[in-house]
Amino acid sequence: MKTQMKTGSEEGSAVSLHREILILTAQQAPELIDITAAVEEILERSAIQEGSLLVFSRHTTAAIEINENEPLLLRDMTSFLERMAPRENVYRHNDFIVRTVNMTEDECPNGHAHCQHLLLKTSETIPVVAGELLLGQWQRIFLIELDRPREREVIVQVQGW
């Protein structure tokens, strides 16, 4: 996993806004990448003490979820996603002879990843209290790669004071 950060921030009268982009690359798909530490570092750089933090994936085949980082559970979740929308199923989205919209030069058959994403979310919002994420004891923030290893952008935006 490679992580790069780009920063940008704005300050309003009473409420501040801080935004950064995490750039990540998975090693495989599906893969659950724990990004909690990177998100906490962004929160610290924001200097915001009270407010909320948004974690948002800019992709339709990479999700954001909060769950527990326990190795056997991660394997269970991966197996669950693969059972719900197996890669080897037939998907009309993968028929490049018939499909004519939203095509790119590096298009790959990824109908399974889009269907798996239906079970997940594009973002999570977490309260910020006393400069800390108000996560539960076992809660961690994950980017879930559903398609294939490639560069992904995750927007982390903190708003508050």
C-alpha positions in Angstrom: 0.0 0.0 0.0 1.3 3.4 -1.0 -0.1 6.5 0.7 0.4 10.1 -0.6 -1.3 13.1 0.8 -2.4 16.4 -0.8 -3.5 19.2 1.5 -6.0 22.0 1.3 -7.7 23.9 4.0 -10.1 26.9 4.4 -11.0 28.9 7.4 -14.3 30.5 8.0 -15.4 32.9 10.7 -16.3 30.4 13.5 -16.1 27.1 11.7 -13.0 25.7 10.0 -12.8 23.3 7.2 -9.7 21.1 6.5 -9.5 18.7 3.6 -6.8 16.3 2.4 -6.8 13.6 -0.2 -5.3 10.1 0.7 -4.0 8.3 -2.4 -3.9 4.5 -1.8 -3.2 1.4 -3.9 -4.4 -2.0 -2.8 -2.4 -5.2 -3.4 -5.5 -7.3 -4.4 -9.2 -7.2 -4.6 -11.2 -7.5 -2.6 -9.0 -6.0 0.1 -9.8 -4.1 3.3 -7.2 -1.4 3.9 -7.3 0.1 7.5 -6.8 3.8 7.0 -7.7 4.8 10.5 -4.1 6.0 11.5 -3.9 8.1 8.3 -7.3 9.7 9.0 -6.3 10.4 12.6 -3.1 12.1 11.4 -5.2 14.4 9.1 -7.5 15.2 12.0 -4.4 16.2 14.1 -3.1 18.4 11.3 -6.5 20.1 11.0 -6.3 21.3 14.7 -10.1 21.0 14.8 -11.2 20.0 18.3 -15.0 19.7 17.9 -17.0 18.8 14.8 -17.2 16.0 12.3 -14.9 14.2 10.0 -16.1 12.8 6.6 -14.2 10.0 4.8 -15.4 9.7 1.2 -14.3 7.4 -1.7 -14.3 9.0 -5.2 -15.0 5.6 -6.8 -17.9 3.3 -7.5 -15.8 0.1 -7.0 -14.0 1.2 -3.8 -16.0 1.7 -0.6 -15.6 3.2 2.9 -16.7 1.2 5.9 -16.3 1.2 9.7 -15.8 -2.2 11.2 -13.4 -4.3 13.3 -9.9 -5.0 12.2 -9.7 -8.7 13.2 -7.9 -11.0 10.7 -10.5 -13.8 10.6 -13.4 -11.3 10.4 -11.7 -9.6 7.5 -11.5 -13.0 5.7 -15.2 -13.6 6.5 -16.1 -10.2 5.1 -14.1 -10.8 1.9 -15.7 -14.2 1.5 -19.2 -12.6 2.0 -18.6 -10.1 -0.7 -17.4 -12.7 -3.1 -20.4 -14.9 -2.4 -22.8 -12.0 -2.9 -21.4 -11.0 -6.3 -18.9 -13.5 -7.6 -16.3 -12.3 -10.1 -17.1 -15.2 -12.4 -20.8 -14.5 -12.7 -22.2 -13.0 -16.0 -22.7 -9.2 -15.8 -24.0 -7.2 -18.7 -21.7 -4.4 -17.6 -18.8 -6.6 -18.7 -20.1 -7.1 -22.3 -17.8 -4.7 -24.1 -19.4 -5.5 -27.4 -22.9 -4.3 -26.3 -21.9 -1.7 -23.7 -21.3 1.7 -25.1 -21.3 4.2 -22.2 -18.8 5.1 -19.5 -16.0 3.2 -21.2 -12.3 3.9 -20.7 -9.2 2.7 -22.6 -8.2 0.5 -19.6 -11.7 -0.8 -19.1 -11.9 -4.2 -17.3 -14.7 -6.5 -16.5 -15.8 -5.3 -13.1 -19.6 -5.8 -12.8 -19.0 -7.8 -9.7 -17.3 -4.9 -8.0 -20.1 -2.5 -8.7 -22.7 -5.0 -7.4 -20.6 -5.6 -4.3 -20.5 -1.9 -3.7 -24.3 -1.9 -3.5 -23.9 -3.6 -0.1 -21.4 -1.0 1.1 -21.1 2.8 1.4 -19.2 5.6 -0.3 -18.6 7.5 2.9 -18.6 7.6 6.7 -19.0 10.6 9.0 -17.5 10.4 12.5 -17.9 12.9 15.3 -14.8 14.7 16.6 -14.7 15.4 20.3 -11.7 17.0 22.1 -9.6 16.5 19.0 -10.3 12.8 18.8 -12.4 10.6 16.5 -15.4 9.3 18.6 -14.9 5.7 17.3 -15.9 2.7 19.4 -13.3 0.4 21.0 -13.0 -1.9 18.0 -14.0 0.4 15.2 -11.6 1.1 12.4 -12.0 2.9 9.1 -11.5 0.9 5.9 -11.1 1.6 2.3 -12.4 -1.6 0.6 -11.0 -2.2 -2.9 -13.5 -4.3 -4.8 -12.1 -4.1 -8.4 -8.4 -4.4 -8.9 -5.2 -2.9 -7.6 -5.0 0.7 -8.8 -4.6 4.2 -7.4 -7.6 5.4 -5.4 -8.5 8.8 -3.9 -10.1 9.1 -0.5 -11.2 12.6 0.6 -10.9 13.3 4.3 -12.7 16.5 5.3 -12.9 17.8 8.8 -15.3 20.6 9.8 -15.6 22.2 13.1 -13.8 24.5 15.5 
